[in-house]
Amino acid sequence: MRVVSLAEAKNNLKAVFDSVYVDFEYVVIHRKNDENIVGSF
């Protein structure tokens, strides 16, 4: 499982999506003062 900030996800969107879709990795996007987002396929 990988945790990234929202800013990092925005700056590296393709790499984050590739981690989820190609590598089947769970990615948690941490949003300050809001709920986190978890992605997996």
C-alpha distance matrix in Angstrom:
0.0 3.8 6.8 10.1 13.5 15.7 18.0 15.5 14.5 18.2 19.1 16.7 16.6 17.1 14.5 11.8 13.4 13.7 10.0 9.8 13.3 14.1 11.1 9.8 6.2 4.8 5.8 7.4 10.8 12.6 16.3 18.8 21.2 19.7 17.1 13.5 12.5 9.7 9.9 9.9 13.1
3.8 0.0 3.8 6.6 10.2 12.6 14.5 11.9 11.3 15.1 15.7 13.4 13.8 14.8 12.0 9.4 11.9 12.4 8.9 9.6 13.3 14.1 11.6 11.2 7.4 6.3 4.8 6.2 8.6 10.4 14.0 16.5 19.3 18.1 16.1 12.4 11.6 9.7 10.0 11.0 14.3
6.8 3.8 0.0 3.8 6.9 9.7 11.8 9.8 9.6 13.3 14.3 13.0 13.4 15.4 13.1 10.1 12.9 14.4 11.4 11.8 15.6 16.9 14.8 14.3 10.6 8.6 5.8 4.7 5.9 6.8 10.5 12.7 15.7 14.8 13.2 9.7 9.8 9.1 10.4 12.6 16.2
10.1 6.6 3.8 0.0 3.8 6.5 8.1 6.1 6.4 9.9 10.7 9.9 10.8 13.3 11.4 8.7 11.9 13.8 11.6 12.4 15.9 17.3 15.9 15.8 12.5 10.9 7.3 6.3 5.1 6.0 9.1 11.3 14.7 14.1 13.3 10.0 10.0 10.4 11.4 14.0 17.3
13.5 10.2 6.9 3.8 0.0 3.8 5.4 5.2 6.2 8.7 9.9 10.5 11.4 14.6 13.4 10.9 13.9 16.3 14.7 15.2 18.5 20.3 19.2 19.1 15.9 14.0 10.3 8.3 5.5 4.8 6.5 8.2 11.9 11.8 11.9 9.4 10.2 11.8 13.3 16.4 19.7
15.7 12.6 9.7 6.5 3.8 0.0 3.8 5.5 5.0 6.2 8.6 9.9 9.8 13.5 13.3 10.8 13.1 16.1 15.3 15.3 18.2 20.3 20.0 19.7 17.0 15.1 11.3 9.4 5.7 5.9 5.7 8.1 11.4 10.7 11.3 9.2 9.4 11.7 12.9 16.3 19.3
18.0 14.5 11.8 8.1 5.4 3.8 0.0 3.8 5.4 5.1 6.2 8.6 9.7 13.3 13.2 11.7 14.3 16.9 16.5 17.3 19.9 21.6 21.4 21.7 19.1 17.7 13.9 12.6 9.1 9.2 8.8 10.1 13.6 13.7 14.8 13.0 13.1 15.3 15.9 19.2 22.0
15.5 11.9 9.8 6.1 5.2 5.5 3.8 0.0 3.8 5.4 5.1 6.0 8.0 11.1 10.1 8.9 12.1 14.1 13.4 14.9 17.5 18.8 18.3 19.0 16.4 15.5 11.9 11.4 8.7 9.6 10.7 12.5 16.2 16.0 16.3 13.7 13.4 14.6 14.8 17.5 20.3
14.5 11.3 9.6 6.4 6.2 5.0 5.4 3.8 0.0 3.8 5.5 5.2 5.2 8.6 8.4 6.3 8.9 11.6 11.3 12.0 14.5 16.2 16.2 16.6 14.3 13.3 9.8 9.7 7.0 9.2 10.3 13.0 16.3 15.3 15.0 12.2 11.0 12.0 11.7 14.5 17.0
18.2 15.1 13.3 9.9 8.7 6.2 5.1 5.4 3.8 0.0 3.8 5.6 5.3 9.0 10.0 8.9 10.7 13.5 14.1 14.7 16.6 18.4 19.0 19.5 17.6 16.8 13.3 13.1 10.0 11.7 11.6 14.0 17.1 16.2 16.6 14.4 13.2 14.8 14.3 17.2 19.3
19.1 15.7 14.3 10.7 9.9 8.6 6.2 5.1 5.5 3.8 0.0 3.8 5.9 8.8 9.2 9.4 11.8 13.6 14.3 15.9 17.6 18.7 19.2 20.4 18.5 18.2 14.9 15.1 12.4 13.9 14.3 16.2 19.6 19.2 19.7 17.3 16.3 17.5 16.8 19.3 21.3
16.7 13.4 13.0 9.9 10.5 9.9 8.6 6.0 5.2 5.6 3.8 0.0 3.8 5.7 5.4 6.2 8.7 10.0 10.7 12.7 14.3 15.0 15.5 17.0 15.3 15.6 12.6 13.7 11.8 14.2 15.4 17.8 21.3 20.4 20.2 17.3 15.7 16.1 14.8 16.7 18.5
16.6 13.8 13.4 10.8 11.4 9.8 9.7 8.0 5.2 5.3 5.9 3.8 0.0 3.8 5.5 5.1 6.1 8.5 9.9 10.8 12.0 13.5 14.6 15.5 14.4 14.4 11.6 12.9 11.1 14.0 14.9 17.9 21.0 19.5 18.9 16.1 13.9 14.2 12.5 14.4 15.9
17.1 14.8 15.4 13.3 14.6 13.5 13.3 11.1 8.6 9.0 8.8 5.7 3.8 0.0 3.8 5.5 5.1 6.0 8.6 10.0 10.2 10.9 12.6 14.2 13.8 14.8 12.7 14.9 13.8 17.1 18.4 21.5 24.6 22.9 22.0 19.0 16.3 15.9 13.5 14.4 15.2
14.5 12.0 13.1 11.4 13.4 13.3 13.2 10.1 8.4 10.0 9.2 5.4 5.5 3.8 0.0 3.8 5.5 5.0 6.2 8.8 9.9 9.8 10.5 12.5 11.5 12.9 11.0 13.5 13.0 16.1 18.1 21.1 24.4 23.0 21.9 18.5 16.2 15.3 13.1 13.8 15.0
11.8 9.4 10.1 8.7 10.9 10.8 11.7 8.9 6.3 8.9 9.4 6.2 5.1 5.5 3.8 0.0 3.8 5.4 5.1 6.5 8.7 9.9 10.1 10.9 9.4 9.8 7.5 9.8 9.5 12.8 15.0 18.2 21.3 19.6 18.3 14.8 12.4 11.5 9.5 10.8 12.6
13.4 11.9 12.9 11.9 13.9 13.1 14.3 12.1 8.9 10.7 11.8 8.7 6.1 5.1 5.5 3.8 0.0 3.8 5.4 5.2 6.0 8.0 9.3 9.8 9.5 10.2 8.8 11.4 11.4 15.1 16.9 20.4 23.1 20.9 19.3 16.0 12.9 11.7 8.7 9.3 10.2
13.7 12.4 14.4 13.8 16.3 16.1 16.9 14.1 11.6 13.5 13.6 10.0 8.5 6.0 5.0 5.4 3.8 0.0 3.8 5.4 5.1 5.1 6.7 8.5 8.9 10.9 10.4 13.7 14.2 17.8 20.0 23.4 26.3 24.3 22.5 19.0 16.1 14.3 11.2 10.7 10.9
10.0 8.9 11.4 11.6 14.7 15.3 16.5 13.4 11.3 14.1 14.3 10.7 9.9 8.6 6.2 5.1 5.4 3.8 0.0 3.8 5.8 5.8 5.0 6.5 5.5 7.8 7.6 11.2 12.4 15.9 18.6 21.9 24.8 22.9 20.9 17.2 14.6 12.4 9.7 9.1 10.3
9.8 9.6 11.8 12.4 15.2 15.3 17.3 14.9 12.0 14.7 15.9 12.7 10.8 10.0 8.8 6.5 5.2 5.4 3.8 0.0 3.8 6.0 5.8 4.9 4.7 6.0 6.5 10.1 11.7 15.3 17.9 21.4 23.9 21.6 19.1 15.6 12.5 9.9 6.7 5.5 6.7
13.3 13.3 15.6 15.9 18.5 18.2 19.9 17.5 14.5 16.6 17.6 14.3 12.0 10.2 9.9 8.7 6.0 5.1 5.8 3.8 0.0 3.8 5.9 5.5 7.5 9.3 10.3 13.7 15.0 18.8 21.0 24.6 27.0 24.5 22.1 18.7 15.4 12.8 9.2 7.3 6.2
14.1 14.1 16.9 17.3 20.3 20.3 21.6 18.8 16.2 18.4 18.7 15.0 13.5 10.9 9.8 9.9 8.0 5.1 5.8 6.0 3.8 0.0 3.8 5.7 8.1 11.1 12.2 15.9 17.4 21.0 23.6 27.0 29.7 27.4 25.1 21.6 18.5 15.8 12.4 10.3 9.3
11.1 11.6 14.8 15.9 19.2 20.0 21.4 18.3 16.2 19.0 19.2 15.5 14.6 12.6 10.5 10.1 9.3 6.7 5.0 5.8 5.9 3.8 0.0 3.8 5.4 9.0 10.7 14.5 16.5 19.9 22.9 26.1 28.8 26.8 24.3 20.6 17.9 15.0 12.1 9.9 9.9
9.8 11.2 14.3 15.8 19.1 19.7 21.7 19.0 16.6 19.5 20.4 17.0 15.5 14.2 12.5 10.9 9.8 8.5 6.5 4.9 5.5 5.7 3.8 0.0 3.8 6.7 9.3 12.9 15.4 18.8 21.7 25.1 27.4 25.0 22.2 18.7 15.8 12.5 9.6 6.7 6.7
6.2 7.4 10.6 12.5 15.9 17.0 19.1 16.4 14.3 17.6 18.5 15.3 14.4 13.8 11.5 9.4 9.5 8.9 5.5 4.7 7.5 8.1 5.4 3.8 0.0 3.8 6.2 9.8 12.6 15.7 18.9 22.0 24.5 22.4 19.7 16.1 13.7 10.4 8.3 6.6 8.5
4.8 6.3 8.6 10.9 14.0 15.1 17.7 15.5 13.3 16.8 18.2 15.6 14.4 14.8 12.9 9.8 10.2 10.9 7.8 6.0 9.3 11.1 9.0 6.7 3.8 0.0 3.8 6.7 9.9 12.8 15.9 19.1 21.3 19.1 16.2 12.6 10.4 6.9 5.7 5.1 8.4
5.8 4.8 5.8 7.3 10.3 11.3 13.9 11.9 9.8 13.3 14.9 12.6 11.6 12.7 11.0 7.5 8.8 10.4 7.6 6.5 10.3 12.2 10.7 9.3 6.2 3.8 0.0 3.8 6.4 9.5 12.6 15.9 18.3 16.3 13.9 10.2 8.1 5.7 5.3 6.9 10.4
7.4 6.2 4.7 6.3 8.3 9.4 12.6 11.4 9.7 13.1 15.1 13.7 12.9 14.9 13.5 9.8 11.4 13.7 11.2 10.1 13.7 15.9 14.5 12.9 9.8 6.7 3.8 0.0 3.8 6.1 9.3 12.5 14.7 12.8 10.4 6.6 5.5 4.4 6.4 9.2 12.9
10.8 8.6 5.9 5.1 5.5 5.7 9.1 8.7 7.0 10.0 12.4 11.8 11.1 13.8 13.0 9.5 11.4 14.2 12.4 11.7 15.0 17.4 16.5 15.4 12.6 9.9 6.4 3.8 0.0 3.8 6.3 9.7 12.4 10.6 9.2 5.7 5.1 6.4 8.1 11.5 15.0
12.6 10.4 6.8 6.0 4.8 5.9 9.2 9.6 9.2 11.7 13.9 14.2 14.0 17.1 16.1 12.8 15.1 17.8 15.9 15.3 18.8 21.0 19.9 18.8 15.7 12.8 9.5 6.1 3.8 0.0 3.8 6.4 9.2 8.2 7.5 4.8 6.7 8.8 11.4 14.8 18.4
16.3 14.0 10.5 9.1 6.5 5.7 8.8 10.7 10.3 11.6 14.3 15.4 14.9 18.4 18.1 15.0 16.9 20.0 18.6 17.9 21.0 23.6 22.9 21.7 18.9 15.9 12.6 9.3 6.3 3.8 0.0 3.8 6.3 5.4 6.2 5.5 7.7 10.9 13.5 17.2 20.5
18.8 16.5 12.7 11.3 8.2 8.1 10.1 12.5 13.0 14.0 16.2 17.8 17.9 21.5 21.1 18.2 20.4 23.4 21.9 21.4 24.6 27.0 26.1 25.1 22.0 19.1 15.9 12.5 9.7 6.4 3.8 0.0 3.8 5.5 7.9 8.3 11.3 14.4 17.2 20.8 24.2
21.2 19.3 15.7 14.7 11.9 11.4 13.6 16.2 16.3 17.1 19.6 21.3 21.0 24.6 24.4 21.3 23.1 26.3 24.8 23.9 27.0 29.7 28.8 27.4 24.5 21.3 18.3 14.7 12.4 9.2 6.3 3.8 0.0 3.8 7.1 9.2 12.5 15.8 18.9 22.5 25.8
19.7 18.1 14.8 14.1 11.8 10.7 13.7 16.0 15.3 16.2 19.2 20.4 19.5 22.9 23.0 19.6 20.9 24.3 22.9 21.6 24.5 27.4 26.8 25.0 22.4 19.1 16.3 12.8 10.6 8.2 5.4 5.5 3.8 0.0 3.8 6.5 9.5 12.9 16.0 19.6 22.8
17.1 16.1 13.2 13.3 11.9 11.3 14.8 16.3 15.0 16.6 19.7 20.2 18.9 22.0 21.9 18.3 19.3 22.5 20.9 19.1 22.1 25.1 24.3 22.2 19.7 16.2 13.9 10.4 9.2 7.5 6.2 7.9 7.1 3.8 0.0 3.8 6.7 9.8 13.2 16.6 19.7
13.5 12.4 9.7 10.0 9.4 9.2 13.0 13.7 12.2 14.4 17.3 17.3 16.1 19.0 18.5 14.8 16.0 19.0 17.2 15.6 18.7 21.6 20.6 18.7 16.1 12.6 10.2 6.6 5.7 4.8 5.5 8.3 9.2 6.5 3.8 0.0 3.8 6.6 10.0 13.4 16.8
12.5 11.6 9.8 10.0 10.2 9.4 13.1 13.4 11.0 13.2 16.3 15.7 13.9 16.3 16.2 12.4 12.9 16.1 14.6 12.5 15.4 18.5 17.9 15.8 13.7 10.4 8.1 5.5 5.1 6.7 7.7 11.3 12.5 9.5 6.7 3.8 0.0 3.8 6.6 10.2 13.4
9.7 9.7 9.1 10.4 11.8 11.7 15.3 14.6 12.0 14.8 17.5 16.1 14.2 15.9 15.3 11.5 11.7 14.3 12.4 9.9 12.8 15.8 15.0 12.5 10.4 6.9 5.7 4.4 6.4 8.8 10.9 14.4 15.8 12.9 9.8 6.6 3.8 0.0 3.8 6.8 10.3
9.9 10.0 10.4 11.4 13.3 12.9 15.9 14.8 11.7 14.3 16.8 14.8 12.5 13.5 13.1 9.5 8.7 11.2 9.7 6.7 9.2 12.4 12.1 9.6 8.3 5.7 5.3 6.4 8.1 11.4 13.5 17.2 18.9 16.0 13.2 10.0 6.6 3.8 0.0 3.8 7.0
9.9 11.0 12.6 14.0 16.4 16.3 19.2 17.5 14.5 17.2 19.3 16.7 14.4 14.4 13.8 10.8 9.3 10.7 9.1 5.5 7.3 10.3 9.9 6.7 6.6 5.1 6.9 9.2 11.5 14.8 17.2 20.8 22.5 19.6 16.6 13.4 10.2 6.8 3.8 0.0 3.8
13.1 14.3 16.2 17.3 19.7 19.3 22.0 20.3 17.0 19.3 21.3 18.5 15.9 15.2 15.0 12.6 10.2 10.9 10.3 6.7 6.2 9.3 9.9 6.7 8.5 8.4 10.4 12.9 15.0 18.4 20.5 24.2 25.8 22.8 19.7 16.8 13.4 10.3 7.0 3.8 0.0
